[in-house]
Amino acid sequence: MNRFHLAFKVKDIKSTYKFYHEILGCKIGRQTKNWIDFDFFGHQLSAHVSEAIPLLDYCGKVDKIQVPIPHFGCILKSKEFETVKNTLESNKIEFIVKPQIRYKETQGEQKTMFVLDFSNNPIEFKSFKNEEEIF
């Protein structure tokens, strides 16, 4: 599998470190005072400090649910999904889309949940019932 890289805006390194490393357990890569890299489930996230973080836009409608666009996330195995969900709940991270099953009993059935990091970046975690139906 090829790895994905995403550079995105955050308000500060301290709260970003707390969310991605201390809560989600992402390993730390290189960092400076203005950016920090994380191993996000095998993919590289580069968080860069900015004062111009865009407002959320819930313009996406997926299976009758309004979702923020843009967002990023990760497709996990079912057990990993449950572990992340439990970790988020135990750290009192509020879900902007509560954990649920989307497209139940149809092609593409998946567990999904959305949260915001501490810089207001929307993140989706999902897990497909049948990984062959991801695309």
Backbone as a chain_set.jsonl record, in Angstrom:
{"seq": "MNRFHLAFKVKDIKSTYKFYHEILGCKIGRQTKNWIDFDFFGHQLSAHVSEAIPLLDYCGKVDKIQVPIPHFGCILKSKEFETVKNTLESNKIEFIVKPQIRYKETQGEQKTMFVLDFSNNPIEFKSFKNEEEIF", "coords": {"N": [[0.84, -1.184, 0.0], [0.537, 2.201, -0.826], [1.557, 5.138, 0.897], [-0.246, 7.904, 2.281], [-0.023, 11.465, 2.257], [-0.77, 14.351, 4.084], [-0.901, 17.768, 4.496], [-1.934, 20.151, 6.793], [-3.794, 22.812, 8.458], [-3.316, 24.055, 11.777], [-4.058, 25.427, 15.049], [-2.131, 25.578, 17.072], [0.903, 23.968, 18.248], [0.976, 22.621, 20.708], [-1.718, 21.83, 21.537], [-2.327, 20.3, 19.341], [-0.423, 18.269, 19.429], [-1.319, 17.068, 21.779], [-3.899, 16.095, 20.993], [-3.432, 14.378, 18.704], [-1.189, 12.781, 19.397], [-1.229, 12.178, 22.265], [-3.949, 11.48, 22.727], [-4.993, 10.057, 20.385], [-2.804, 8.435, 19.956], [-0.9, 8.588, 17.937], [2.284, 8.25, 16.487], [5.097, 10.447, 16.807], [6.716, 12.345, 14.332], [9.102, 14.203, 12.54], [9.631, 17.57, 13.741], [9.138, 21.109, 14.262], [9.03, 24.396, 15.728], [6.853, 25.351, 14.397], [5.558, 23.355, 12.93], [4.479, 19.888, 12.892], [4.926, 16.432, 12.425], [2.963, 13.471, 12.107], [2.462, 9.953, 12.497], [-0.2, 8.767, 11.219], [-2.035, 6.269, 11.524], [-0.382, 4.854, 9.767], [-0.064, 6.711, 7.764], [1.184, 9.912, 6.657], [0.736, 12.797, 8.436], [1.059, 16.272, 8.354], [1.071, 18.829, 10.422], [0.584, 22.221, 10.393], [1.146, 25.34, 11.863], [-1.182, 27.968, 11.808], [-2.851, 31.102, 11.454], [-5.094, 31.321, 10.047], [-7.369, 29.491, 9.933], [-9.893, 27.801, 8.251], [-13.502, 28.266, 8.396], [-15.96, 25.818, 9.345], [-17.822, 23.948, 6.947], [-20.746, 22.527, 6.409], [-21.545, 21.235, 3.967], [-21.693, 18.804, 2.719], [-23.744, 16.031, 1.974], [-24.404, 12.951, 3.04], [-25.842, 9.905, 2.863], [-28.169, 11.008, 4.027], [-27.084, 12.568, 6.049], [-25.6, 15.518, 7.199], [-22.346, 16.458, 6.522], [-19.086, 17.778, 7.308], [-17.196, 19.533, 4.878], [-14.111, 20.539, 3.649], [-12.875, 17.328, 4.848], [-10.798, 14.922, 6.548], [-9.583, 11.591, 7.09], [-9.548, 8.174, 8.218], [-9.648, 4.818, 7.087], [-10.472, 2.073, 8.869], [-9.933, -1.206, 10.32], [-12.62, -3.163, 11.707], [-12.271, -3.755, 14.466], [-10.237, -1.933, 15.161], [-11.626, 0.441, 14.686], [-13.547, 0.357, 16.744], [-11.823, 0.505, 18.944], [-10.681, 3.082, 18.583], [-13.036, 4.618, 18.764], [-13.779, 4.069, 21.446], [-11.555, 5.161, 22.739], [-11.771, 7.885, 22.044], [-14.242, 8.458, 23.286], [-13.575, 7.933, 25.995], [-11.827, 9.985, 26.447], [-13.461, 12.097, 26.401], [-14.08, 13.351, 23.967], [-16.089, 15.101, 21.816], [-18.491, 13.907, 19.524], [-19.135, 14.969, 16.257], [-20.564, 13.783, 14.315], [-22.195, 11.156, 15.425], [-21.024, 7.816, 16.312], [-22.068, 5.363, 14.046], [-23.926, 3.174, 11.806], [-23.713, 3.336, 8.386], [-25.488, 3.133, 5.317], [-26.776, 0.7, 5.848], [-27.113, -2.784, 5.52], [-26.754, -2.703, 2.765], [-24.822, -2.315, -0.293], [-21.554, -1.205, 0.399], [-21.839, -0.85, 3.125], [-20.983, 0.58, 6.218], [-19.264, 1.477, 9.25], [-19.202, 4.644, 10.79], [-17.88, 7.747, 12.028], [-17.489, 11.1, 13.166], [-15.243, 13.545, 14.375], [-13.923, 16.582, 15.838], [-10.654, 17.9, 15.737], [-8.485, 19.662, 18.056], [-8.111, 22.029, 16.767], [-10.269, 22.472, 15.27], [-10.468, 20.911, 12.989], [-12.204, 18.703, 10.939], [-12.512, 15.196, 11.285], [-12.922, 12.02, 9.958], [-13.601, 8.72, 10.864], [-13.825, 5.484, 9.617], [-15.173, 2.211, 8.937], [-15.439, -0.471, 6.867], [-17.896, -2.967, 6.273], [-17.429, -4.879, 4.34], [-14.444, -4.895, 2.912], [-13.931, -4.953, 0.197], [-15.747, -3.318, -0.906], [-15.032, -0.698, -0.648], [-14.523, 1.195, -2.654]], "CA": [[0.0, 0.0, 0.0], [1.211, 3.488, -0.811], [1.154, 5.986, 2.021], [-0.835, 9.19, 1.944], [0.514, 12.616, 2.993], [-1.671, 15.496, 4.138], [-0.479, 18.932, 5.28], [-3.149, 20.869, 7.155], [-3.605, 23.926, 9.38], [-3.692, 23.923, 13.184], [-3.891, 26.69, 15.775], [-0.882, 25.533, 17.838], [1.526, 22.642, 18.315], [0.687, 21.971, 21.987], [-3.01, 21.134, 21.519], [-2.259, 19.324, 18.249], [0.328, 17.156, 20.012], [-2.203, 16.389, 22.732], [-4.968, 15.364, 20.312], [-2.97, 13.301, 17.817], [-0.248, 11.871, 20.053], [-1.661, 11.706, 23.578], [-5.281, 10.861, 22.679], [-5.093, 9.041, 19.33], [-1.654, 7.534, 20.003], [-0.075, 8.694, 16.73], [3.709, 8.483, 16.734], [5.612, 11.745, 16.379], [7.812, 12.365, 13.365], [9.899, 15.431, 12.668], [8.861, 18.737, 14.162], [9.77, 22.384, 14.587], [8.067, 25.16, 16.525], [5.714, 25.718, 13.55], [4.898, 22.2, 12.343], [4.76, 18.591, 13.506], [4.464, 15.291, 11.641], [2.422, 12.326, 12.84], [2.141, 8.705, 11.825], [-1.654, 8.657, 11.379], [-2.44, 4.944, 11.059], [0.468, 4.496, 8.635], [-0.011, 7.804, 6.798], [1.883, 11.074, 7.202], [0.062, 14.078, 8.616], [1.938, 17.389, 8.697], [0.252, 19.891, 10.995], [1.289, 23.501, 10.303], [0.488, 26.42, 12.605], [-1.731, 29.034, 10.981], [-3.885, 31.944, 12.065], [-6.181, 31.418, 9.07], [-8.066, 28.211, 9.837], [-11.212, 28.085, 7.675], [-14.718, 27.869, 9.103], [-16.537, 24.562, 8.895], [-18.912, 24.029, 5.981], [-21.46, 21.247, 6.396], [-22.205, 21.2, 2.657], [-21.798, 17.436, 2.236], [-24.88, 15.252, 2.462], [-24.084, 11.554, 2.785], [-26.84, 9.041, 3.484], [-29.07, 11.899, 4.771], [-26.373, 13.201, 7.162], [-24.753, 16.635, 6.805], [-20.964, 16.267, 6.965], [-18.227, 18.911, 6.961], [-16.315, 19.428, 3.727], [-13.372, 19.284, 3.543], [-12.478, 16.576, 6.033], [-9.925, 13.803, 6.243], [-9.792, 10.533, 8.053], [-8.873, 6.911, 8.016], [-10.457, 3.612, 7.026], [-9.908, 1.148, 9.856], [-10.574, -2.5, 10.545], [-13.716, -3.006, 12.664], [-11.744, -3.747, 15.843], [-9.548, -0.646, 15.33], [-12.676, 1.453, 14.766], [-14.103, 0.305, 18.1], [-10.78, 0.996, 19.854], [-10.622, 4.543, 18.435], [-14.294, 5.143, 19.33], [-13.682, 3.995, 22.91], [-10.524, 6.125, 23.154], [-12.369, 9.221, 21.932], [-15.249, 8.584, 24.351], [-12.945, 7.998, 27.318], [-11.174, 11.294, 26.543], [-14.541, 13.084, 26.342], [-14.089, 14.056, 22.684], [-17.464, 15.142, 21.326], [-18.696, 13.494, 18.143], [-20.009, 15.845, 15.471], [-21.455, 12.742, 13.783], [-22.038, 10.048, 16.376], [-20.757, 6.512, 15.703], [-23.272, 4.767, 13.487], [-23.763, 2.384, 10.594], [-24.228, 4.016, 7.2], [-25.832, 2.214, 4.212], [-27.027, -0.598, 6.488], [-27.592, -3.905, 4.718], [-26.607, -2.43, 1.336], [-23.426, -2.254, -0.722], [-20.823, -0.101, 1.021], [-22.16, -0.701, 4.547], [-19.798, 1.019, 6.96], [-19.351, 2.241, 10.496], [-18.603, 5.953, 10.592], [-17.986, 8.736, 13.104], [-16.72, 12.323, 12.927], [-14.873, 14.397, 15.511], [-13.069, 17.724, 15.52], [-9.446, 18.0, 16.556], [-8.529, 20.874, 18.878], [-8.042, 23.192, 15.877], [-11.54, 22.467, 14.549], [-10.382, 20.133, 11.755], [-13.069, 17.525, 10.997], [-11.863, 13.922, 10.998], [-13.845, 10.892, 9.885], [-13.094, 7.36, 10.973], [-14.826, 4.573, 9.099], [-14.805, 0.807, 8.812], [-16.368, -1.13, 5.956], [-18.261, -4.337, 6.56], [-16.732, -5.639, 3.315], [-13.421, -3.99, 2.381], [-13.97, -4.953, -1.257], [-16.738, -2.321, -1.313], [-14.55, 0.641, -0.303], [-14.685, 2.09, -3.8]], "C": [[0.881, 1.242, 0.0], [0.694, 4.308, 0.356], [0.67, 7.328, 1.519], [-0.198, 10.265, 2.813], [-0.525, 13.735, 2.936], [-1.049, 16.558, 5.025], [-1.736, 19.758, 5.542], [-2.841, 21.896, 8.237], [-4.077, 23.578, 10.787], [-3.415, 25.237, 13.894], [-2.597, 26.74, 16.583], [-0.367, 24.099, 17.909], [1.105, 21.906, 19.595], [-0.635, 21.189, 21.957], [-3.048, 20.075, 20.424], [-1.521, 18.075, 18.716], [-0.573, 16.354, 20.95], [-3.241, 15.53, 22.011], [-4.415, 14.162, 19.549], [-2.044, 12.304, 18.516], [-0.81, 11.294, 21.354], [-3.022, 11.003, 23.538], [-5.333, 9.747, 21.637], [-3.909, 8.066, 19.305], [-0.789, 7.553, 18.762], [1.378, 8.976, 17.112], [4.12, 9.822, 16.147], [6.73, 11.532, 15.37], [8.662, 13.604, 13.609], [9.006, 16.573, 13.127], [9.752, 19.941, 14.36], [8.776, 23.129, 15.468], [6.808, 25.507, 15.728], [5.008, 24.557, 12.866], [5.327, 20.922, 13.04], [4.161, 17.502, 12.619], [3.991, 14.176, 12.561], [2.294, 11.122, 11.921], [0.673, 8.439, 12.15], [-2.103, 7.345, 10.731], [-1.692, 4.545, 9.79], [0.594, 5.574, 7.573], [0.605, 9.032, 7.462], [0.983, 12.306, 7.233], [1.105, 15.112, 9.003], [1.059, 18.553, 9.13], [1.069, 21.174, 11.05], [0.485, 24.59, 11.006], [0.069, 27.521, 11.639], [-2.74, 29.838, 11.792], [-5.113, 32.032, 11.165], [-6.848, 30.053, 8.859], [-9.482, 28.48, 9.334], [-12.366, 27.617, 8.567], [-15.226, 26.555, 8.536], [-17.685, 24.824, 7.927], [-19.546, 22.645, 5.888], [-22.241, 21.098, 5.091], [-22.355, 19.789, 2.109], [-23.013, 16.746, 2.816], [-24.643, 13.808, 2.041], [-25.076, 10.701, 3.569], [-27.709, 9.835, 4.469], [-28.422, 12.575, 5.986], [-25.494, 14.321, 6.611], [-23.351, 16.422, 7.381], [-20.109, 17.449, 6.521], [-17.312, 18.57, 5.789], [-15.429, 20.666, 3.74], [-13.226, 18.601, 4.908], [-11.486, 15.512, 5.581], [-10.174, 12.735, 7.285], [-9.062, 9.274, 7.682], [-9.903, 5.784, 7.972], [-9.764, 2.557, 7.879], [-10.59, -0.208, 9.784], [-11.622, -2.29, 11.647], [-13.213, -2.917, 14.106], [-11.011, -2.432, 16.145], [-10.559, 0.482, 15.48], [-13.235, 1.514, 16.181], [-13.1, 0.821, 19.126], [-10.695, 2.515, 19.798], [-11.872, 5.175, 19.037], [-14.22, 5.17, 20.857], [-12.662, 4.985, 23.448], [-11.076, 7.541, 23.113], [-13.389, 9.449, 23.04], [-14.598, 8.728, 25.72], [-12.198, 9.311, 27.537], [-12.16, 12.44, 26.386], [-14.47, 13.971, 25.086], [-15.501, 13.956, 22.128], [-17.518, 14.719, 19.86], [-19.564, 14.521, 17.434], [-20.95, 15.007, 14.611], [-21.196, 11.529, 14.659], [-21.747, 8.734, 15.646], [-22.06, 5.84, 15.277], [-22.923, 3.896, 12.288], [-24.464, 3.119, 9.458], [-24.454, 2.955, 6.109], [-26.091, 0.799, 4.72], [-27.683, -1.592, 5.526], [-27.62, -3.614, 3.22], [-25.126, -2.423, 1.0], [-22.757, -1.029, -0.098], [-21.147, 0.102, 2.488], [-20.889, -0.408, 5.331], [-20.174, 1.635, 8.298], [-18.672, 3.574, 10.205], [-18.778, 6.802, 11.846], [-17.092, 9.909, 12.739], [-16.445, 13.012, 14.253], [-14.115, 15.608, 14.969], [-11.807, 17.62, 16.357], [-9.504, 19.34, 17.292], [-8.312, 22.159, 18.085], [-9.267, 23.281, 14.98], [-11.464, 21.777, 13.187], [-11.275, 18.902, 11.876], [-12.333, 16.268, 10.523], [-12.935, 12.836, 11.002], [-13.064, 9.598, 10.046], [-14.2, 6.46, 10.455], [-14.264, 3.173, 9.002], [-15.866, 0.123, 7.962], [-16.641, -2.553, 6.394], [-17.535, -5.281, 5.606], [-15.725, -4.699, 2.65], [-13.381, -3.949, 0.857], [-14.951, -3.906, -1.787], [-16.309, -0.891, -0.976], [-14.787, 1.621, -1.451], [-15.955, 1.806, -4.559]], "O": [[1.858, 1.318, 0.745], [-0.465, 4.185, 0.753], [1.109, 7.824, 0.481], [0.131, 10.014, 3.973], [-1.085, 14.028, 1.879], [-0.705, 16.287, 6.176], [-2.509, 20.032, 4.624], [-1.777, 21.866, 8.855], [-5.091, 22.904, 10.973], [-2.639, 26.063, 13.413], [-2.024, 27.813, 16.767], [-1.105, 23.145, 17.663], [0.901, 20.693, 19.565], [-0.663, 20.012, 22.315], [-3.731, 19.061, 20.567], [-1.944, 16.954, 18.432], [-0.587, 15.123, 20.917], [-3.444, 14.37, 22.371], [-4.89, 13.042, 19.736], [-2.115, 11.105, 18.247], [-0.862, 10.076, 21.528], [-3.221, 10.021, 24.252], [-5.679, 8.613, 21.966], [-4.0, 6.996, 18.703], [-0.012, 6.623, 18.546], [1.658, 9.832, 17.951], [3.579, 10.274, 15.138], [7.578, 10.655, 15.534], [8.904, 13.993, 14.751], [7.791, 16.552, 12.929], [10.955, 19.819, 14.594], [7.783, 22.548, 15.907], [5.803, 25.913, 16.311], [3.95, 24.758, 12.27], [6.374, 20.862, 13.685], [3.04, 17.63, 12.127], [4.539, 13.963, 13.643], [2.05, 11.259, 10.722], [0.348, 7.944, 13.229], [-2.495, 7.309, 9.565], [-2.271, 3.98, 8.863], [1.288, 5.375, 6.577], [0.554, 9.175, 8.683], [0.531, 12.791, 6.196], [1.938, 14.865, 9.874], [0.388, 19.182, 8.311], [2.125, 21.214, 11.681], [-0.713, 24.739, 10.769], [0.839, 27.95, 10.78], [-3.392, 29.316, 12.696], [-6.068, 32.74, 11.486], [-6.882, 29.533, 7.744], [-10.201, 29.292, 9.917], [-12.219, 26.701, 9.376], [-14.953, 26.22, 7.383], [-18.425, 25.797, 8.071], [-18.948, 21.712, 5.353], [-23.449, 20.864, 5.107], [-23.074, 19.587, 1.13], [-23.287, 16.859, 4.01], [-24.675, 13.478, 0.855], [-25.136, 10.774, 4.796], [-27.953, 9.395, 5.592], [-29.124, 13.095, 6.853], [-24.732, 14.108, 5.668], [-23.194, 16.229, 8.587], [-20.373, 18.054, 5.482], [-16.738, 17.484, 5.714], [-15.96, 21.773, 3.834], [-13.425, 19.209, 5.959], [-11.35, 15.237, 4.389], [-10.898, 12.96, 8.255], [-8.086, 9.295, 6.932], [-10.889, 5.79, 8.71], [-8.611, 2.2, 7.634], [-11.692, -0.335, 9.251], [-11.519, -1.344, 12.428], [-13.69, -2.084, 14.878], [-11.14, -1.881, 17.238], [-10.375, 1.378, 16.304], [-13.378, 2.595, 16.751], [-13.484, 1.503, 20.076], [-10.641, 3.172, 20.838], [-11.772, 6.173, 19.75], [-14.558, 6.175, 21.483], [-12.878, 5.585, 24.501], [-10.869, 8.315, 24.048], [-13.403, 10.51, 23.664], [-15.025, 9.559, 26.523], [-11.962, 9.708, 28.678], [-11.769, 13.599, 26.255], [-14.759, 15.167, 25.134], [-16.045, 12.861, 21.986], [-16.682, 15.133, 19.056], [-20.615, 14.906, 17.948], [-22.02, 15.477, 14.223], [-20.11, 10.95, 14.634], [-22.166, 8.551, 14.503], [-23.02, 5.762, 16.044], [-21.785, 3.881, 11.818], [-25.638, 3.475, 9.552], [-23.69, 1.995, 6.004], [-25.676, -0.178, 4.097], [-28.653, -1.285, 4.832], [-28.412, -4.205, 2.486], [-24.276, -2.512, 1.886], [-23.338, 0.056, -0.074], [-20.771, 1.127, 3.058], [-19.859, -1.054, 5.139], [-21.241, 2.227, 8.459], [-17.689, 3.631, 9.466], [-19.709, 6.596, 12.624], [-16.064, 9.737, 12.084], [-17.3, 13.056, 15.137], [-13.722, 15.648, 13.804], [-11.867, 17.293, 17.542], [-10.483, 20.073, 17.156], [-8.325, 23.252, 18.652], [-9.298, 24.073, 14.038], [-12.302, 22.028, 12.321], [-11.122, 18.127, 12.821], [-11.636, 16.277, 9.508], [-13.745, 12.745, 11.924], [-12.008, 9.409, 9.442], [-15.368, 6.638, 10.8], [-13.05, 2.968, 8.987], [-17.05, 0.137, 8.3], [-15.737, -3.262, 6.834], [-17.08, -6.352, 6.008], [-16.118, -3.803, 1.904], [-12.849, -2.999, 0.283], [-14.979, -3.637, -2.988], [-17.129, 0.026, -1.013], [-15.208, 2.755, -1.224], [-16.242, 2.473, -5.553]]}, "num_chains": 1, "name": "protein.A"}
